[in-house]
């Protein structure tokens, strides 16, 4: 098995491919992405600065909070090995989080309207095929910033079909309460489902 690595923006530091060895370790060293902040962004930024103060907030990373800057009306992140400089989306190993990518097997809807999805398919696990699926919040106009959501406002249908040579691990993440629905066809084995929730979601459930 071979894992392939790439970067949304910037330069890949390290090997483009690593091979899974017989002892389930990987050849070579894990690569990272080095942002070139002098260049423009070919990827569309995912966040606009909040007027009138051009506010972007901060981003929680492995080394604590980092300020996000406003550049030409769009939020851009400090370049490091874990976050894309232009999209502010994380990338760990071969998992490059993308917005509304065709490879994401989850589809969130609120009252029948599609919602934004974030996710990746990691290829650097020898034993499992890892899918990360995330939904931040509902864009339903009836919900205000400080309005409590409840599980069921947003449905996320996770549909897995076809055949995979490895069992799947599904990592389902949400900032606000959602209702996850799994649809799995024969030939697909789900090893485990990992739920990642914010503290607000935990309070809404319990």
Residue frames relative to the residue before (quaternion, step in Angstrom):
aa qw qx qy qz dx dy dz
X 1.0000 0.0000 0.0000 0.0000 0.00 0.00 0.00
X 0.1536 -0.7909 0.5901 0.0521 3.56 -1.01 0.87
X 0.2156 -0.7520 0.6107 0.1228 3.57 -0.98 0.90
X 0.1915 -0.7832 0.5852 0.0867 3.56 -0.94 0.96
X 0.1743 -0.7965 0.5761 0.0569 3.56 -0.98 0.90
X 0.0727 0.7701 -0.6319 0.0484 3.54 -1.19 0.66
X 0.3446 -0.7218 0.5608 0.2137 3.57 -1.31 0.14
X 0.5390 -0.5811 0.4933 0.3583 3.56 -1.16 0.63
X 0.7765 -0.0445 0.0984 0.6208 3.53 0.85 -1.10
X 0.7212 0.4469 -0.3038 0.4334 3.56 -1.23 0.31
X 0.6028 -0.5820 0.4404 0.3223 3.51 -1.36 -0.28
X 0.3975 -0.6952 0.5470 0.2438 3.56 -0.98 0.89
X 0.1524 -0.7768 0.6078 0.0626 3.56 -0.80 1.07
X 0.7270 0.3369 -0.2719 0.5329 3.57 -0.37 1.24
X 0.7376 -0.4337 0.2788 0.4360 3.58 -1.27 -0.06
X 0.4704 -0.6618 0.5081 0.2872 3.57 -1.16 0.63
X 0.7930 0.1413 -0.0735 0.5881 3.58 1.17 -0.56
X 0.0751 -0.7613 0.6416 0.0552 3.55 -1.21 0.66
X 0.3253 -0.7591 0.5408 0.1597 3.55 -1.09 0.77
X 0.4133 -0.6860 0.5431 0.2522 3.54 -1.04 0.85
X 0.2831 -0.7873 0.5305 0.1360 3.58 -0.65 1.15
X 0.7129 -0.4696 0.3077 0.4201 3.57 -1.29 0.25
X 0.7033 0.4379 -0.2684 0.4915 3.61 1.10 -0.62
X 0.5256 -0.6743 0.3663 0.3673 3.58 1.34 0.37
X 0.4968 0.5686 -0.4812 0.4453 3.57 1.12 0.61
X 0.4556 -0.6953 0.4932 0.2565 3.57 -1.29 0.26
X 0.4942 -0.6435 0.4979 0.3062 3.53 -1.10 0.69
X 0.8132 0.2774 -0.1901 0.4750 3.54 -1.21 0.53
X 0.5678 -0.5707 0.4664 0.3665 3.54 -1.33 -0.32
X 0.5556 -0.6052 0.4455 0.3557 3.57 -1.18 0.53
X 0.3532 -0.7581 0.5064 0.2098 3.61 -0.70 1.02
X 0.1752 -0.7547 0.6182 0.1326 3.55 -1.32 0.18
X 0.4370 -0.6803 0.5223 0.2709 3.56 -1.31 0.19
X 0.1592 -0.7723 0.6091 0.0845 3.56 -0.90 0.94
X 0.3358 -0.7697 0.5114 0.1825 3.55 -0.57 1.17
X 0.2273 -0.7243 0.6347 0.1447 3.52 -1.17 0.73
X 0.1730 -0.8495 0.4922 0.0784 3.55 0.12 1.31
X 0.5658 0.5927 -0.4030 0.4076 3.61 1.20 -0.07
X 0.6678 0.4826 -0.3019 0.4795 3.57 1.23 -0.36
X 0.5447 -0.5976 0.4698 0.3543 3.54 -1.23 0.40
X 0.5167 -0.6413 0.4768 0.3071 3.54 -1.31 0.22
X 0.2645 -0.7552 0.5772 0.1629 3.55 -0.77 1.02
X 0.6392 0.4851 -0.3270 0.4992 3.58 1.18 -0.54
X 0.4815 -0.6703 0.4654 0.3199 3.62 -0.90 0.78
X 0.4531 -0.6727 0.5016 0.3009 3.62 -0.81 0.90
X 0.4068 -0.7462 0.4840 0.2086 3.56 -1.06 0.74
X 0.7794 0.2810 -0.1573 0.5375 3.60 1.18 -0.29
X 0.2788 -0.7354 0.5929 0.1728 3.54 -1.05 0.81
X 0.5451 -0.6029 0.4651 0.3509 3.55 -1.15 0.61
X 0.4221 -0.7085 0.5132 0.2377 3.55 -1.05 0.82
X 0.3239 -0.7448 0.5551 0.1795 3.58 -0.67 1.14
X 0.6471 -0.1302 -0.7344 -0.1581 1.58 -2.33 0.91
X 0.6148 0.5986 -0.3352 0.3889 3.59 1.25 -0.04
X 0.4087 -0.7216 0.4640 0.3113 3.61 1.30 0.13
X 0.2379 0.8129 -0.4916 0.2024 3.54 1.03 0.90
X 0.0837 -0.7945 0.6001 0.0405 3.56 -1.03 0.84
X 0.4523 -0.7061 0.4445 0.3151 3.59 1.18 -0.37
X 0.4934 -0.6289 0.5070 0.3225 3.52 -1.23 -0.59
X 0.3269 -0.7413 0.5637 0.1609 3.52 -1.27 0.46
X 0.3376 -0.7386 0.5490 0.1978 3.55 -0.86 0.97
X 0.0361 0.8115 -0.5798 0.0635 3.56 -0.62 1.13
X 0.7484 -0.3913 0.2718 0.4615 3.58 -1.26 -0.05
X 0.7461 0.3648 -0.2069 0.5172 3.58 1.14 -0.57
X 0.7133 -0.4230 0.2510 0.4992 3.59 1.16 0.53
X 0.7232 -0.4241 0.3140 0.4456 3.55 -1.29 -0.29
X 0.0844 -0.7773 0.6226 0.0321 3.53 -1.08 0.82
X 0.4824 -0.6805 0.4706 0.2877 3.56 -0.97 0.85
X 0.2577 -0.7242 0.6203 0.1558 3.53 -1.15 0.78
X 0.2645 -0.7982 0.5263 0.1258 3.57 -0.78 1.00
X 0.4012 -0.6890 0.5529 0.2421 3.54 -1.26 0.53
X 0.0176 0.7923 -0.6063 0.0659 3.58 -0.67 1.16
X 0.8394 -0.1120 0.0328 0.5309 3.57 -0.55 1.21
X 0.7438 -0.4371 0.2204 0.4551 3.57 0.94 0.92
X 0.6961 0.4110 -0.2666 0.5248 3.61 1.29 0.00
X 0.4598 -0.6814 0.5008 0.2713 3.55 -1.09 0.76
X 0.0204 -0.7838 0.6207 -0.0042 3.54 -0.95 0.94
X 0.3804 -0.7531 0.5066 0.1771 3.54 -1.06 0.84
X 0.5626 -0.5561 0.4632 0.3997 3.56 -1.20 0.38
X 0.4472 -0.7114 0.4703 0.2696 3.56 -0.83 0.91
X 0.2074 0.7454 -0.6211 0.1247 3.55 -0.95 0.90
X 0.7272 -0.4661 0.2921 0.4106 3.55 -1.28 -0.03
X 0.7415 0.4412 -0.2215 0.4543 3.60 1.20 -0.25
X 0.7803 0.2451 -0.1472 0.5562 3.61 1.19 -0.35
X 0.4674 -0.6654 0.5092 0.2819 3.53 -1.06 0.81
X 0.5170 -0.6862 0.4273 0.2817 3.55 -0.82 1.06
X 0.7557 0.4134 -0.2119 0.4616 3.58 0.93 -0.87
X 0.7784 0.3538 -0.1903 0.4824 3.60 0.88 -0.87
X 0.3295 -0.7532 0.4921 0.2864 3.61 1.25 -0.40
X 0.5125 0.6240 -0.4329 0.4008 3.60 1.17 0.46
X 0.5086 -0.6883 0.4277 0.2909 3.60 -0.98 0.81
X 0.0281 -0.7506 0.6565 0.0690 3.52 -1.31 0.39
X 0.0087 -0.7813 0.6216 -0.0565 3.53 -0.71 1.19
X 0.8200 -0.0229 -0.0180 0.5717 3.58 -0.52 1.13
X 0.7953 -0.2431 0.2016 0.5174 3.58 -0.81 -1.02
X 0.5621 0.5884 -0.3896 0.4313 3.60 1.28 0.03
X 0.0130 0.7778 -0.6252 0.0627 3.56 -0.36 1.30
X 0.3127 -0.7695 0.5267 0.1809 3.56 -0.33 1.24
X 0.0340 -0.7935 0.6074 -0.0161 3.56 -0.86 1.04
X 0.4411 -0.6844 0.5190 0.2602 3.54 -1.22 0.52
X 0.8618 -0.0440 -0.0070 0.5054 3.56 -0.90 1.08
X 0.2284 0.7878 -0.5334 0.2068 3.57 0.93 0.90
X 0.5682 -0.6127 0.4328 0.3385 3.57 -1.14 0.66
X 0.6348 0.5481 -0.3337 0.4304 3.61 1.18 -0.45
X 0.5518 0.6099 -0.3985 0.4059 3.62 1.25 -0.24
X 0.2928 -0.7978 0.5079 0.1410 3.58 -0.71 1.09
X 0.6409 0.5105 -0.3331 0.4665 3.61 1.25 0.13
X 0.1011 -0.7885 0.6056 0.0356 3.57 -1.06 0.83
X 0.1281 -0.8150 0.5609 0.0694 3.63 -0.36 1.17
X 0.0100 -0.7829 0.6220 -0.0026 3.57 -1.09 0.77
X 0.1307 -0.7476 0.6444 0.0934 3.54 -1.23 0.59
X 0.8261 -0.0883 0.0034 0.5565 3.57 -0.56 1.20
X 0.7363 -0.4301 0.2202 0.4736 3.57 1.03 0.84
X 0.6282 0.5242 -0.3406 0.4632 3.60 1.26 -0.18
X 0.4943 -0.6749 0.4654 0.2890 3.58 -0.95 0.91
X 0.2048 -0.7581 0.6088 0.1126 3.53 -1.18 0.71
X 0.6168 -0.5502 0.4150 0.3802 3.56 -1.27 0.36
X 0.1351 -0.7805 0.6080 0.0541 3.54 -1.04 0.88
X 0.1328 -0.7591 0.6321 0.0807 3.53 -1.14 0.74
X 0.2722 0.7895 -0.5218 0.1740 3.58 -0.97 0.67
X 0.1241 -0.7593 0.6313 0.0975 3.50 -1.41 -0.01
X 0.2559 -0.6914 0.6377 0.2233 3.52 -1.39 0.13
X 0.2427 -0.7951 0.5422 0.1226 3.57 -0.46 1.21
X 0.2093 -0.8086 0.5428 0.0878 3.57 -0.89 0.94
X 0.6283 0.5788 -0.3318 0.4001 3.60 1.24 -0.01
X 0.5260 0.5645 -0.4535 0.4461 3.59 1.06 0.76
X 0.4207 -0.7464 0.4569 0.2391 3.58 -0.58 1.15
X 0.7810 0.3974 -0.1711 0.4504 3.56 0.97 -0.89
X 0.8075 0.2152 -0.0772 0.5437 3.59 1.11 -0.61
X 0.3369 -0.6587 0.6220 0.2564 3.52 -1.36 0.36
X 0.1579 -0.8357 0.5251 0.0319 3.56 -0.41 1.26
X 0.0845 -0.7797 0.6202 0.0157 3.56 -0.79 1.11
X 0.1201 -0.7656 0.6293 0.0581 3.58 -0.88 1.00
X 0.0074 -0.7987 0.5995 -0.0518 3.57 -0.74 1.11
X 0.0191 0.8284 -0.5573 0.0526 3.58 -0.72 1.04
X 0.0600 -0.7520 0.6556 0.0332 3.53 -1.21 0.71
X 0.3477 -0.7822 0.4778 0.1972 3.58 -0.61 1.11
X 0.7704 -0.2628 0.2108 0.5413 3.58 0.54 -1.11
X 0.5770 -0.5740 0.4573 0.3584 3.51 -1.32 0.34
X 0.2873 -0.7482 0.5716 0.1758 3.55 -1.08 0.76
X 0.2903 0.7794 -0.5054 0.2298 3.56 1.28 0.29
X 0.4723 -0.7255 0.4298 0.2565 3.56 -0.69 1.10
X 0.6171 0.5552 -0.3581 0.4273 3.61 1.17 -0.37
X 0.6505 0.5015 -0.3138 0.4764 3.57 1.26 -0.18
X 0.2492 -0.7606 0.5826 0.1414 3.55 -0.78 1.01
X 0.7156 -0.4464 0.3083 0.4401 3.55 -1.30 0.20
X 0.7868 0.3066 -0.1529 0.5134 3.57 0.95 -0.87
X 0.4529 0.6792 -0.4571 0.3529 3.59 1.22 0.35
X 0.4337 -0.7015 0.4992 0.2657 3.58 -0.84 0.95
X 0.2324 -0.7343 0.6195 0.1517 3.54 -1.02 0.85
X 0.2105 -0.7460 0.6110 0.1606 3.53 -1.23 0.35
X 0.6099 -0.5418 0.4188 0.3988 3.57 -1.18 0.53
X 0.6876 0.4268 -0.3330 0.4840 3.57 -0.72 1.04
X 0.5115 0.6105 -0.4325 0.4226 3.60 1.23 -0.26
X 0.7858 0.1470 -0.0601 0.5977 3.55 1.05 -0.83
X 0.2010 -0.7564 0.6134 0.1054 3.57 -0.92 0.99
X 0.0895 -0.7626 0.6371 0.0671 3.57 -1.02 0.81
X 0.1551 -0.7947 0.5839 0.0586 3.57 -0.45 1.23
X 0.1286 -0.7836 0.6068 0.0362 3.56 -0.63 1.19
X 0.0256 -0.8254 0.5617 -0.0513 3.57 -0.34 1.27
X 0.0167 -0.7993 0.5990 -0.0461 3.57 -0.58 1.21
X 0.0647 0.8087 -0.5777 0.0896 3.59 -0.63 1.12
X 0.6462 0.5089 -0.3917 0.4122 3.54 -1.32 0.10
X 0.4879 -0.6338 0.5012 0.3303 3.55 -1.25 -0.41
X 0.1146 -0.7782 0.6153 0.0511 3.54 -1.06 0.81
X 0.4605 -0.6961 0.4695 0.2881 3.62 -0.87 0.86
X 0.7518 0.3032 -0.1825 0.5564 3.59 1.24 -0.35
X 0.5596 -0.5691 0.4655 0.3825 3.58 -1.18 0.48
X 0.4054 -0.7227 0.5149 0.2197 3.56 -1.17 0.64
X 0.1506 -0.7089 0.6765 0.1310 3.50 -1.31 0.56
X 0.1558 -0.7828 0.5986 0.0685 3.57 -0.76 1.07
X 0.1101 -0.7641 0.6341 0.0437 3.57 -0.79 1.07
X 0.0691 -0.8231 0.5632 -0.0243 3.57 -0.32 1.30
X 0.0155 -0.8275 0.5588 -0.0525 3.57 -0.57 1.16
X 0.0883 0.7808 -0.6159 0.0566 3.56 -1.12 0.69
X 0.4125 -0.6917 0.5373 0.2503 3.53 -1.14 0.70
X 0.7689 0.2133 -0.1157 0.5915 3.56 1.08 -0.77
X 0.6648 -0.5195 0.3375 0.4175 3.63 -1.18 0.38
X 0.0388 0.7670 -0.6393 0.0397 3.54 -0.99 0.91
X 0.3621 -0.6905 0.5719 0.2552 3.55 -1.30 0.23
X 0.2238 -0.7930 0.5577 0.1001 3.56 -0.53 1.21
X 0.0607 -0.7754 0.6284 0.0165 3.57 -0.99 0.90
X 0.1777 -0.8046 0.5621 0.0715 3.58 -0.66 1.14
X 0.0318 -0.7683 0.6392 -0.0053 3.55 -0.97 0.94
X 0.0405 0.8246 -0.5547 0.1034 3.57 -0.32 1.29
X 0.2899 -0.7628 0.5538 0.1653 3.58 -0.83 0.97
X 0.6450 -0.4973 0.3975 0.4227 3.56 -1.29 0.22
X 0.6992 0.4230 -0.3371 0.4676 3.55 -1.07 0.75
X 0.6882 0.4014 -0.2647 0.5433 3.57 1.31 -0.15
X 0.1387 -0.7877 0.5975 0.0571 3.57 -0.84 1.01
X 0.1922 -0.7603 0.6123 0.1007 3.57 -0.80 1.06
X 0.2880 -0.7749 0.5383 0.1637 3.59 -0.53 1.14
X 0.7791 -0.1765 0.1384 0.5854 3.56 0.94 -0.89
X 0.2502 -0.7197 0.6271 0.1618 3.50 -1.37 0.41
X 0.1279 -0.7970 0.5894 0.0327 3.57 -0.71 1.12
X 0.1762 -0.7834 0.5907 0.0796 3.58 -0.74 1.10
X 0.0773 -0.7703 0.6327 0.0188 3.55 -0.90 1.01
X 0.0270 0.8271 -0.5544 0.0886 3.56 -0.53 1.21
X 0.4714 -0.6314 0.5258 0.3206 3.54 -1.22 0.50
X 0.6726 -0.4917 0.3585 0.4210 3.55 -1.25 0.28
X 0.6121 0.5537 -0.3509 0.4422 3.59 1.08 -0.66
X 0.6448 0.5130 -0.3223 0.4660 3.58 1.03 -0.77
X 0.6353 0.5299 -0.3308 0.4541 3.57 0.97 -0.84
X 0.6533 0.5012 -0.3179 0.4700 3.59 0.97 -0.81
X 0.6483 0.5223 -0.3268 0.4473 3.59 1.02 -0.76
X 0.6731 0.4921 -0.2981 0.4646 3.58 1.06 -0.75
X 0.7861 0.3103 -0.1583 0.5106 3.55 0.88 -0.91
